[in-house]
């Protein structure tokens, strides 16, 4: 069967790249011919451009000084970009045609028997992709099967004013599968009556050994025992928690992302998707507010804590951890720490069951 998937596969985000790979790889292992649609709208295409993002600085002289100050950090970041570009070129099977909007997809849709939308936050209406009809498979020709797999909404409601749009697009799918239980309630609340499956994120479709094989060289990048810290919003609680564990257990802190540890402490510039896996694989602890850092910490059986975000994006973490009996690993302050090791033997059946539901859904869809 020819299958085309559409997701945010090329946005220089660890989880986005790895979940795109996982869904493609699992379907290939089932014997299907799979390609990821090279969908790159303008709102997903501004990465690594040296530009003035804030209009306050877009003024004569001030603009030049601003760009000069950003020039060296920009140069340092290009290594990270190359690592992501190499990953895409080496591991992702992409359509030969690049599309920039839904209308281009409609005029010249890639040929397939089955179209899958997913995964990650493609239906999060706080972001532009959640308002883009392409991520609801609006372009698929009539008579072709179109379904979602582990589509994430990430929040507890559709953005006001977008309820009708999401309702109509989702109801037009042949099969619906979301990543969070909370997304079922969100869709029911806007009137979606079709059956909705809750399935695992694609990274859980592959085994630990398959992820180890992807790394090829599993020797540690960082030789000293460490805590991996992955933060999206300069969270001071993450910094405090990491420093507390570092002091208690004598562990080095390796920060990536927009951490409160600051620009000069950031290891991100030398970390692509493969290096991200390696850092989690060898970490003594993983402290993050990232869904996929948490997912891989679970797959690699690491001790971890998830720190609640200030944005309304905690539902995906809550649903994942609750479903695996790990709710106690979601904390908001250093006072919540217990530093007890996770008993993975006790929850392995839950992890296996979580991945099994996703595999069954995909195998059933592929029979249609």
C-alpha positions as CSV (number, residue, x, y, z in Angstrom):
1,X,0.0,0.0,0.0
2,X,1.2,3.5,-0.8
3,X,0.9,5.8,2.3
4,X,1.6,9.5,2.6
5,X,1.9,11.1,6.0
6,X,1.8,14.8,6.8
7,X,3.2,16.3,10.0
8,X,5.5,19.1,11.1
9,X,8.6,17.1,10.1
10,X,11.1,19.9,9.2
11,X,10.9,22.5,12.0
12,X,14.2,21.9,13.8
13,X,12.6,20.3,16.8
14,X,13.9,17.0,18.2
15,X,10.5,15.5,18.9
16,X,9.0,16.6,15.6
17,X,11.8,15.0,13.6
18,X,11.9,11.8,15.6
19,X,8.1,11.2,15.7
20,X,8.0,11.8,11.9
21,X,10.7,9.1,11.5
22,X,9.0,6.7,13.9
23,X,5.6,6.7,12.1
24,X,7.3,6.3,8.7
25,X,9.6,3.6,9.9
26,X,6.9,1.5,11.6
27,X,4.7,1.6,8.5
28,X,7.6,0.6,6.4
29,X,8.3,-2.3,8.7
30,X,4.7,-3.4,8.0
31,X,5.7,-3.6,4.3
32,X,4.1,-0.4,3.0
33,X,5.6,2.2,0.7
34,X,5.7,5.3,2.8
35,X,6.6,9.0,2.2
36,X,6.3,12.1,4.3
37,X,4.7,14.9,2.4
38,X,7.2,17.7,2.1
39,X,4.8,20.4,3.4
40,X,6.6,23.6,4.4
41,X,4.2,26.6,4.6
42,X,5.7,30.0,5.2
43,X,4.9,30.0,8.9
44,X,7.1,26.9,9.3
45,X,9.9,28.2,7.2
46,X,11.6,31.1,9.1
47,X,14.1,29.0,11.1
48,X,17.8,30.1,11.1
49,X,17.2,33.3,9.2
50,X,19.1,36.3,10.6
51,X,16.3,38.8,10.9
52,X,14.6,41.2,13.3
53,X,11.7,39.5,14.8
54,X,10.6,42.3,17.2
55,X,9.4,45.4,15.3
56,X,10.7,47.6,18.2
57,X,14.2,46.9,16.8
58,X,13.3,47.3,13.2
59,X,14.6,50.9,12.9
60,X,17.6,52.5,11.2
61,X,20.8,52.0,13.1
62,X,19.1,50.1,15.8
63,X,18.4,47.3,13.3
64,X,22.0,47.1,12.3
65,X,23.2,47.0,15.9
66,X,20.7,44.3,16.7
67,X,21.7,42.1,13.8
68,X,25.4,42.6,14.6
69,X,24.7,41.4,18.2
70,X,22.9,38.4,16.8
71,X,25.5,37.4,14.2
72,X,27.8,35.3,16.4
73,X,25.0,33.3,18.1
74,X,23.6,32.8,14.6
75,X,26.9,31.4,13.3
76,X,27.1,29.0,16.3
77,X,23.6,27.8,15.7
78,X,24.3,26.7,12.1
79,X,25.9,23.4,13.3
80,X,22.6,22.4,14.9
81,X,20.8,23.2,11.6
82,X,23.2,21.0,9.7
83,X,22.6,18.1,12.1
84,X,18.8,18.4,11.5
85,X,19.3,18.7,7.8
86,X,21.5,15.7,7.7
87,X,19.0,13.7,9.7
88,X,16.2,14.6,7.3
89,X,18.3,13.7,4.3
90,X,19.5,10.4,5.7
91,X,16.5,9.1,7.5
92,X,13.3,10.7,6.3
93,X,11.8,9.6,3.0
94,X,10.3,12.8,1.7
95,X,8.1,13.5,-1.4
96,X,10.0,14.9,-4.4
97,X,7.6,17.9,-4.5
98,X,7.6,20.5,-1.8
99,X,4.2,22.1,-1.0
100,X,3.8,25.5,0.6
101,X,0.0,25.7,1.1
102,X,-3.2,23.6,1.0
103,X,-4.1,24.9,-2.4
104,X,-0.9,23.6,-3.9
105,X,-1.7,20.2,-2.4
106,X,-5.2,20.3,-3.8
107,X,-3.9,21.1,-7.3
108,X,-1.3,18.4,-7.4
109,X,-1.8,16.0,-4.5
110,X,0.8,13.3,-3.9
111,X,-0.5,9.9,-5.0
112,X,-1.4,7.4,-2.2
113,X,-3.9,4.8,-1.2
114,X,-3.9,6.0,2.4
115,X,-3.2,9.5,3.8
116,X,-2.3,10.0,7.5
117,X,-2.2,13.2,9.4
118,X,0.0,13.0,12.5
119,X,1.5,13.2,14.8
120,X,2.6,15.9,17.3
121,X,0.7,19.2,17.8
122,X,-0.8,19.4,14.3
123,X,-4.2,20.3,15.7
124,X,-3.2,22.8,18.4
125,X,-5.2,25.9,17.4
126,X,-2.9,28.1,19.5
127,X,-0.4,27.5,16.6
128,X,-0.9,28.2,12.9
129,X,-0.7,24.6,12.0
130,X,-3.8,23.9,14.0
131,X,-5.7,26.4,11.8
132,X,-4.2,24.9,8.5
133,X,-6.7,22.7,6.5
134,X,-3.7,20.7,5.2
135,X,-3.1,19.1,8.6
136,X,-6.7,17.9,8.5
137,X,-6.1,16.3,5.1
138,X,-8.4,18.7,3.3
139,X,-6.5,18.2,0.1
140,X,-7.0,14.5,-0.2
141,X,-8.9,13.4,-3.4
142,X,-12.4,11.9,-3.0
143,X,-12.5,8.2,-2.6
144,X,-9.1,8.0,-0.9
145,X,-8.8,6.9,2.8
146,X,-7.8,9.7,5.1
147,X,-7.1,9.3,8.8
148,X,-5.3,10.9,11.7
149,X,-2.7,9.2,13.9
150,X,-1.9,10.5,17.4
151,X,-2.9,14.0,16.4
152,X,-2.2,16.2,19.4
153,X,-4.3,19.3,20.4
154,X,-2.1,19.9,23.5
155,X,-4.7,22.1,25.2
156,X,-8.0,21.6,26.9
157,X,-10.1,23.5,24.3
158,X,-10.2,24.7,20.7
159,X,-9.3,28.4,20.4
160,X,-12.4,30.5,20.4
161,X,-13.7,31.1,16.9
162,X,-12.1,28.0,15.5
163,X,-14.6,25.4,16.8
164,X,-16.6,25.1,13.5
165,X,-13.4,24.8,11.4
166,X,-12.0,22.0,13.5
167,X,-15.4,20.2,13.7
168,X,-15.9,20.2,9.9
169,X,-12.4,19.1,9.1
170,X,-12.2,16.3,11.7
171,X,-15.7,15.0,10.8
172,X,-14.5,14.7,7.2
173,X,-11.9,12.1,8.2
174,X,-12.5,8.4,7.7
175,X,-10.8,7.5,11.0
176,X,-9.7,9.6,14.0
177,X,-7.0,8.9,16.4
178,X,-5.6,11.4,18.9
179,X,-2.7,11.3,21.3
180,X,-4.3,12.5,24.5
181,X,-7.5,11.4,26.2
182,X,-8.2,15.1,26.8
183,X,-8.4,15.6,23.1
184,X,-11.4,13.3,22.9
185,X,-13.3,15.6,25.3
186,X,-12.2,18.6,23.3
187,X,-13.6,17.1,20.1
188,X,-16.8,15.9,21.8
189,X,-17.4,19.4,23.2
190,X,-17.4,20.9,19.7
191,X,-19.8,18.2,18.4
192,X,-17.6,15.5,16.9
193,X,-19.6,12.3,17.0
194,X,-17.4,9.9,15.2
195,X,-15.5,7.2,17.0
196,X,-12.2,8.5,18.4
197,X,-9.3,6.3,19.3
198,X,-6.5,7.3,21.7
199,X,-3.2,6.0,20.6
200,X,0.5,6.3,21.5
201,X,2.9,8.9,20.1
202,X,4.7,7.3,17.2
203,X,8.0,7.1,19.1
204,X,6.5,4.3,21.2
205,X,5.8,2.3,18.1
206,X,9.5,1.5,17.9
207,X,11.3,-0.6,20.5
208,X,14.2,0.5,22.6
209,X,16.6,-1.6,20.4
210,X,15.3,0.0,17.3
211,X,16.2,3.5,18.7
212,X,19.6,2.2,19.8
213,X,20.2,1.0,16.2
214,X,19.3,4.5,14.9
215,X,22.0,6.0,17.1
216,X,24.5,3.6,15.5
217,X,27.2,4.7,18.0
218,X,25.8,4.4,21.5
219,X,28.9,5.6,23.3
220,X,28.3,8.6,25.5
221,X,28.8,12.1,24.1
222,X,29.2,13.4,27.7
223,X,31.6,11.2,29.7
224,X,30.8,12.5,33.2
225,X,27.5,11.4,34.9
226,X,24.9,14.2,34.2
227,X,21.4,15.5,34.3
228,X,19.9,16.4,30.9
229,X,17.8,19.5,31.2
230,X,15.5,20.4,28.3
231,X,13.4,23.5,28.7
232,X,11.2,25.5,26.4
233,X,10.5,28.6,28.5
234,X,13.4,29.5,30.7
235,X,11.6,27.9,33.6
236,X,13.2,29.0,36.9
237,X,11.7,25.9,38.7
238,X,13.5,23.6,36.2
239,X,16.7,25.4,37.1
240,X,16.2,25.1,40.8
241,X,15.1,21.4,40.6
242,X,18.1,20.5,38.4
243,X,20.6,22.3,40.7
244,X,19.1,20.6,43.7
245,X,19.5,17.1,42.1
246,X,22.9,18.0,40.8
247,X,24.1,18.9,44.4
248,X,22.5,15.9,46.0
249,X,23.8,13.3,43.5
250,X,27.0,15.0,42.2
251,X,25.8,15.2,38.6
252,X,26.8,17.6,35.9
253,X,24.0,19.7,34.3
254,X,23.7,19.5,30.5
255,X,21.1,22.2,29.4
256,X,19.5,22.4,26.0
257,X,16.8,24.6,24.8
258,X,15.7,28.0,26.2
259,X,16.9,27.3,29.7
260,X,17.3,29.6,32.6
261,X,20.9,28.6,32.7
262,X,21.6,31.1,29.9
263,X,23.0,31.2,26.4
264,X,26.6,30.3,27.2
265,X,25.6,27.2,29.1
266,X,23.4,25.9,26.2
267,X,24.6,22.7,24.5
268,X,21.8,22.9,21.8
269,X,24.2,24.1,19.1
270,X,25.9,20.7,18.9
271,X,22.7,18.6,19.3
272,X,20.6,17.2,16.5
273,X,18.0,14.4,16.7
274,X,20.6,11.6,17.0
275,X,22.6,13.5,19.7
276,X,19.3,14.2,21.5
277,X,18.7,10.4,21.7
278,X,22.3,9.9,22.9
279,X,22.0,12.5,25.7
280,X,18.8,11.0,27.0
281,X,20.1,7.4,26.7
282,X,23.1,8.1,28.9
283,X,21.6,10.6,31.3
284,X,21.2,9.8,35.0
285,X,18.2,12.1,35.2
286,X,16.1,13.9,32.6
287,X,14.4,17.1,33.7
288,X,12.2,18.8,31.1
289,X,8.9,20.2,30.1
290,X,9.1,18.4,26.8
291,X,6.7,15.6,25.7
292,X,9.3,13.8,23.7
293,X,12.1,14.1,26.2
294,X,9.7,12.5,28.6
295,X,8.8,9.8,26.1
296,X,12.4,8.8,25.4
297,X,13.2,8.9,29.1
298,X,10.5,6.3,29.5
299,X,11.6,4.2,26.5
300,X,15.2,4.3,27.8
301,X,14.0,3.6,31.4
302,X,15.5,6.8,32.9
303,X,14.7,8.6,36.1
304,X,13.0,11.8,35.1
305,X,10.8,14.7,36.2
306,X,8.4,16.8,34.1
307,X,8.0,20.3,35.3
308,X,4.7,22.0,34.6
309,X,4.8,24.7,32.0
310,X,3.4,28.2,32.5
311,X,1.6,27.9,29.1
312,X,-1.6,25.9,28.7
313,X,0.2,22.9,27.3
314,X,0.3,20.5,30.2
315,X,-2.6,18.2,29.2
316,X,-0.4,16.1,26.9
317,X,2.1,15.4,29.8
318,X,-0.7,14.8,32.3
319,X,-2.4,12.2,30.0
320,X,0.8,10.4,29.1
321,X,2.0,10.1,32.8
322,X,-1.4,9.2,34.2
323,X,-1.9,6.5,31.6
324,X,1.5,4.9,32.6
325,X,1.0,5.4,36.4
326,X,3.7,8.0,36.5
327,X,1.7,11.0,37.6
328,X,4.0,11.6,40.6
329,X,6.8,12.6,38.1
330,X,4.9,15.7,37.1
331,X,5.9,18.4,39.5
332,X,5.9,22.2,39.9
333,X,8.6,22.9,42.5
334,X,11.7,21.5,44.2
335,X,9.5,20.8,47.3
336,X,7.8,18.0,45.3
337,X,10.9,16.0,44.8
338,X,11.4,12.5,46.4
339,X,14.4,11.3,44.3
340,X,13.0,7.8,44.3
341,X,14.0,5.6,41.4
342,X,11.2,4.7,38.9
343,X,10.3,1.0,39.1
344,X,10.0,0.3,35.4
345,X,9.3,-3.4,35.9
346,X,6.1,-2.5,37.6
347,X,4.8,-0.3,34.7
348,X,6.2,-2.2,31.7
349,X,2.9,-3.8,31.0
350,X,1.3,-0.4,30.8
351,X,4.0,0.8,28.4
352,X,3.5,-2.3,26.2
353,X,-0.3,-1.8,26.3
354,X,0.1,1.8,25.3
355,X,2.1,1.0,22.2
356,X,-0.1,-2.0,21.3
357,X,-3.2,0.2,20.9
358,X,-1.4,2.3,18.3
359,X,-0.1,-0.6,16.4
360,X,-3.5,-2.2,16.2
361,X,-5.1,1.0,15.0
362,X,-2.5,1.4,12.2
363,X,-2.8,-2.2,11.2
364,X,-6.5,-2.0,11.0
365,X,-6.4,1.3,9.0
366,X,-4.0,-0.3,6.5
367,X,-6.4,-3.1,5.8
368,X,-9.2,-0.7,4.6
